[in-house]
Amino acid sequence: MTQKPLAAATTLVHAGRPPRGPGMPVNTPVHLQSIQYSADSPGPGDSFYGRYGNPSWDGLEEVLGRLEGAEVPAVAFSSGMAAISAALTALLPPGGTVVLPRHAYLSTIAMALDLAQKQGVSVVQVDIADTAAVVAELDGAALLWIESPTNPMLEVADLPALVQAAHAAGAKVVADNTFATPLVMQPLTHGVDAVVHSVTKYLAGHSDVVIGAVVTRDDQLRQTILAHRTLYGAIPGPMEAYLALRGMRTLALRVERSQESAAELARRLAEHPAVREVRHPSLPGDPGHERARAQMSGFGSILGIRVRGGAEAADAVVQRTSLWLPATSLGGVESSLERRRRLGAETTTVPVDYIRLSVGIEDVEDLWTDLEAALGA
């Protein structure tokens, strides 16, 4: 009898635990060690030294790999940027061309531009929602980097079409799935070569750990990424891995709650007189709505608004909230917001009055009351 595959919510709770047995722990222990007993002739990849492996990573890597639909475990890193660096290094040769969104995680863009200066890489930025424009830039490219929805403008890419076009042009594809999480979208099922995560955000979910990961279905590519981690030492600490996996146990509940609240807040904000525009794929009028319905199982927990009155009014809204935390990060149990153009490095095509909101798991009526009061003031 073929066993029915477990739902993602069940996988999150039960995968990655130690084997059952009398006296065995239920949770993966924290292994605080730099050396381990080894064979007489240990080789690269053996966990005889702390940089090569640690049992504390195994559960996290197993769970995340299974969530993304990979047949091999994820590779955990010391941070989301370490994961991004490994993916870029593995898939973008010196002198190659990378096509990436004009709106994306700022540090991803900064790293690509740094590679342009140091390794002769060509960087082409595109509107990732304009499929024809992206495809036009793929000729001769080595790598297509996708965010969907994008940070911070929440544009939704036509993932299947872009992957097909990139592979036809001979380019590899990486998707940053931090915003959506594997519960909302699984890019590997659309043919993406590798997925990166800032596990710091939704996966860990409690704003108390910095950690990242790369996931791929290709075991050879995984070995390349694993070798990068070992050589450059971008390994997660055992306590960080423990905290991330513990946070992931409740991911399904947190995403369900925060997505539902985000959609409700988006609906109300769209009717508020102080708001000139709302971006959230749940809204029928949002440019990414139909694509999100077709390739995602939800609409995510990040939304964006533009307020009337420009940057000064947007700053005032952020300063007047009491429950919404003014913070740059996102994906925690607490709701946060920020005016993105207050950051000098933010892309100039992001409007000066644009506020990005990360919806947490608080009561939606409390969140609305706080936000409505700040907008009304």
C-alpha positions in Angstrom: 0.0 0.0 0.0 1.4 3.4 -1.1 1.5 5.8 1.8 -0.2 9.1 1.2 2.4 12.0 1.2 2.2 14.1 4.4 0.8 17.6 4.2 3.3 20.4 4.7 1.9 21.3 8.1 2.5 17.7 9.3 6.0 17.6 7.7 6.8 20.8 9.6 5.9 19.2 12.9 7.3 15.7 12.5 10.2 15.7 10.0 13.8 16.2 11.1 13.5 14.6 14.5 15.9 12.0 15.9 14.9 8.3 15.5 12.4 7.0 18.0 13.6 4.8 20.8 13.6 4.5 24.6 15.5 7.5 26.1 15.9 9.2 22.7 15.2 13.0 22.6 12.1 14.2 20.8 14.0 17.3 19.4 17.4 17.4 17.7 19.9 18.3 20.4 22.2 21.2 20.3 25.7 19.8 19.5 28.3 22.3 20.9 31.5 20.9 19.4 34.2 21.7 17.0 35.7 18.2 16.7 34.2 14.7 16.7 35.6 11.2 16.8 36.4 10.2 13.2 37.7 7.4 11.1 41.5 6.8 10.8 41.5 8.5 7.3 38.7 11.1 7.3 37.9 12.7 3.9 36.2 15.9 2.9 32.6 15.8 3.9 33.0 13.6 6.9 31.8 15.4 10.0 35.1 15.0 11.9 35.5 18.8 12.2 32.9 21.4 13.0 33.1 23.2 9.7 32.3 20.1 7.7 29.1 19.2 9.5 27.1 19.2 12.7 24.2 17.0 13.7 22.4 20.2 14.8 22.0 21.2 11.1 20.5 17.9 9.9 16.9 18.3 11.1 16.6 21.9 9.7 18.1 20.9 6.3 15.8 17.8 6.1 12.6 19.7 6.8 13.4 22.6 4.5 14.4 20.3 1.6 11.1 18.3 2.0 9.0 21.5 2.1 10.5 22.7 -1.1 9.9 19.4 -2.8 13.6 18.5 -3.1 14.9 14.9 -3.0 18.0 16.0 -1.1 18.3 18.1 2.1 18.8 21.9 2.0 22.2 23.4 2.8 22.0 25.7 5.8 24.2 28.8 6.0 25.2 31.4 8.6 22.9 34.0 7.1 20.6 34.7 4.1 23.4 36.6 2.5 25.8 33.7 2.9 23.2 31.6 1.1 22.8 34.2 -1.7 26.6 34.4 -2.0 26.9 30.6 -2.4 24.2 30.5 -5.1 25.7 33.4 -7.1 29.1 31.8 -6.9 27.9 28.4 -7.9 25.9 29.5 -10.9 27.4 32.7 -12.1 30.9 32.3 -13.7 33.4 35.2 -13.8 32.5 37.5 -16.7 29.0 36.0 -16.9 25.8 38.0 -17.1 23.1 37.9 -14.4 19.6 39.2 -15.0 17.9 40.2 -11.8 14.9 42.3 -10.7 15.2 46.1 -10.4 13.2 45.7 -7.2 14.9 43.1 -5.1 16.6 42.6 -1.7 19.1 45.5 -1.6 22.0 43.3 -0.5 21.4 40.9 -3.4 21.7 43.8 -5.8 24.8 45.1 -3.9 26.5 41.7 -4.1 25.8 41.4 -7.8 27.3 44.9 -8.4 30.3 44.0 -6.2 30.9 40.9 -8.5 30.7 43.2 -11.5 33.6 45.3 -10.1 35.7 42.4 -9.0 35.0 39.6 -11.4 33.8 41.4 -14.6 30.2 40.2 -14.1 27.5 42.0 -16.1 24.4 42.9 -14.2 21.1 43.6 -16.1 18.2 44.8 -14.0 14.7 44.3 -15.3 11.0 44.6 -14.3 10.5 41.0 -13.4 6.8 41.3 -14.0 7.4 42.3 -17.6 7.9 38.8 -19.1 8.8 40.0 -22.6 11.3 42.5 -21.2 13.0 39.8 -19.1 13.1 37.2 -22.0 14.7 39.9 -24.2 17.7 40.1 -21.8 18.3 36.4 -21.4 20.3 35.9 -24.6 23.8 35.2 -23.5 23.0 35.4 -19.8 24.3 32.8 -17.4 21.9 33.3 -14.6 18.4 34.6 -14.0 17.6 35.7 -10.4 14.0 35.9 -9.5 12.1 37.3 -6.6 8.4 36.9 -6.6 6.7 38.7 -5.0 9.5 41.3 -5.2 11.0 43.2 -2.3 9.5 45.7 -1.6 7.1 46.4 -4.5 5.4 43.0 -4.5 5.6 42.4 -8.3 4.7 38.8 -9.3 6.8 37.1 -11.9 5.4 34.6 -14.5 7.6 31.9 -13.0 6.9 29.0 -15.4 7.4 31.2 -18.5 10.6 32.8 -17.2 12.2 29.4 -16.2 11.4 27.9 -19.6 12.8 30.9 -21.4 15.9 31.0 -19.3 16.7 27.3 -19.7 16.1 27.6 -23.5 18.7 30.4 -23.5 21.2 28.3 -21.5 20.8 30.2 -18.2 20.3 28.8 -14.8 17.6 30.1 -12.5 17.6 31.0 -8.8 14.5 32.1 -6.9 14.6 33.9 -3.6 11.5 32.4 -1.9 11.9 34.2 1.4 8.6 36.3 1.0 6.4 33.4 -0.1 7.9 30.6 1.9 7.5 27.0 0.7 4.0 26.9 2.0 2.8 29.5 -0.5 5.1 28.7 -3.5 7.6 25.9 -4.4 9.8 27.3 -7.2 11.6 24.0 -7.7 8.3 22.5 -9.0 8.4 25.1 -11.8 11.9 24.0 -12.8 14.0 26.6 -10.9 17.5 25.3 -10.3 18.0 26.6 -6.8 16.0 28.3 -4.1 17.5 30.6 -1.5 16.0 31.6 1.9 16.7 34.1 4.5 15.6 31.6 7.2 15.9 34.6 9.6 12.5 35.8 8.4 9.3 33.7 8.1 10.9 30.2 8.5 12.5 30.9 11.9 9.8 33.5 12.6 10.7 35.0 15.9 13.2 37.7 15.1 15.9 36.1 17.3 18.2 34.3 14.9 20.2 35.0 11.7 20.5 32.0 9.3 20.0 31.1 5.6 19.7 28.2 3.3 19.9 27.0 -0.3 17.7 24.2 -1.7 18.1 22.3 -5.0 16.9 19.1 -6.5 20.2 18.6 -8.3 22.6 16.6 -6.0 25.6 17.7 -8.0 24.7 21.3 -7.6 24.0 20.7 -3.9 27.5 19.3 -3.5 29.0 22.4 -5.2 27.1 24.6 -2.8 28.0 22.4 0.2 31.7 22.7 -0.9 31.4 26.4 -1.0 30.0 26.5 2.6 32.8 24.3 3.8 35.6 26.2 2.1 34.4 29.7 3.0 33.2 28.7 6.4 29.7 30.2 6.2 28.3 27.7 8.6 25.3 28.2 10.9 25.9 27.9 14.7 24.3 24.9 16.3 22.1 27.1 18.5 20.9 29.1 15.5 20.0 25.9 13.6 18.1 24.6 16.7 16.2 27.9 17.0 15.3 28.0 13.3 14.0 24.5 13.3 12.0 25.1 16.5 10.5 28.2 14.9 9.6 26.2 11.7 7.4 23.8 13.7 4.7 26.5 13.9 5.2 28.0 10.4 2.0 26.6 8.9 -0.1 28.3 11.7 1.8 31.5 11.5 1.6 31.8 7.7 -2.1 31.0 7.7 -2.9 33.7 10.3 -0.6 36.4 8.8 -1.8 35.8 5.2 -5.4 36.0 6.3 -4.8 39.2 8.2 -2.7 40.7 5.4 -5.5 40.2 2.9 -8.1 41.7 5.3 -5.9 44.7 6.0 -5.2 45.2 2.3 -9.0 45.3 1.6 -9.6 47.9 4.3 -6.6 50.0 3.4 -7.8 50.1 -0.3 -10.9 52.0 1.0 -9.1 54.4 3.4 -9.1 58.0 2.2 -5.5 58.6 3.4 -4.2 55.8 1.2 -3.6 56.4 -2.5 -2.5 52.9 -3.4 -2.2 49.4 -1.9 -0.1 46.5 -3.2 -1.0 43.0 -2.2 -1.7 40.1 -4.7 -4.9 39.2 -2.9 -6.6 42.3 -4.3 -8.5 41.6 -7.5 -7.2 44.8 -9.0 -3.5 44.2 -8.1 -1.3 43.7 -11.2 0.0 40.4 -9.8 -3.4 38.9 -8.7 -4.0 36.5 -11.6 -0.4 35.2 -11.6 -0.4 34.7 -7.9 -3.7 32.8 -8.1 -2.2 30.5 -10.8 1.2 29.7 -9.2 0.9 30.3 -5.5 -1.3 28.8 -2.8 -1.8 32.1 -1.1 -0.9 35.7 -1.4 1.7 36.2 1.3 1.9 38.3 4.4 3.7 41.4 3.1 1.8 44.4 1.7 2.7 47.9 0.6 0.9 51.2 0.8 1.4 54.7 -0.6 -0.1 57.4 1.7 -1.3 60.8 0.6 1.0 63.6 1.6 4.3 62.2 0.4 7.3 61.1 2.4 6.6 63.3 5.4 3.1 61.9 5.8 4.5 58.3 5.4 7.1 58.9 8.1 4.4 60.3 10.4 2.3 57.1 9.9 5.3 54.9 10.8 6.1 57.0 13.9 2.5 57.1 15.2 1.9 53.3 15.4 2.2 51.6 18.7 1.7 47.9 17.8 3.4 48.0 14.4 7.1 48.1 15.0 9.3 50.4 12.9 11.9 47.9 11.7 13.8 46.9 8.6 13.4 43.2 8.9 10.2 41.2 8.4 8.5 37.8 8.8 8.4 37.7 12.6 5.4 37.0 14.9 5.2 40.8 15.4 4.0 43.2 12.7 6.4 45.7 11.4 6.5 48.6 8.9 9.0 51.0 7.3 9.1 53.7 4.7 11.6 52.1 2.2 13.0 55.2 0.6 14.3 56.4 4.0 17.1 54.0 3.2 19.6 55.8 1.0 20.4 52.6 -1.0 16.8 51.9 -1.9 16.0 51.8 -5.6 14.8 55.2 -6.9 11.8 53.6 -8.6 10.4 52.8 -5.2 8.0 55.8 -4.5 9.1 58.0 -1.6 5.7 57.6 0.1 5.8 53.8 0.0 5.5 51.9 3.3 6.2 48.1 3.4 4.2 46.3 6.0 5.0 42.8 7.4 1.9 41.4 9.0 2.4 39.2 12.1 0.1 37.0 14.1 -1.6 39.6 16.3 -5.3 40.0 16.3 -6.2 41.7 13.1 -8.7 44.1 14.7 -5.9 45.4 17.0 -3.6 45.8 14.1 -6.3 47.7 12.1 -7.2 50.0 15.1 -3.5 50.9 15.5 -2.9 51.5 11.8 -6.2 53.4 11.2 -5.4 55.7 14.1 -2.0 56.5 12.6 -3.4 57.1 9.2 -6.2 59.3 10.6 -3.9 61.5 12.6 
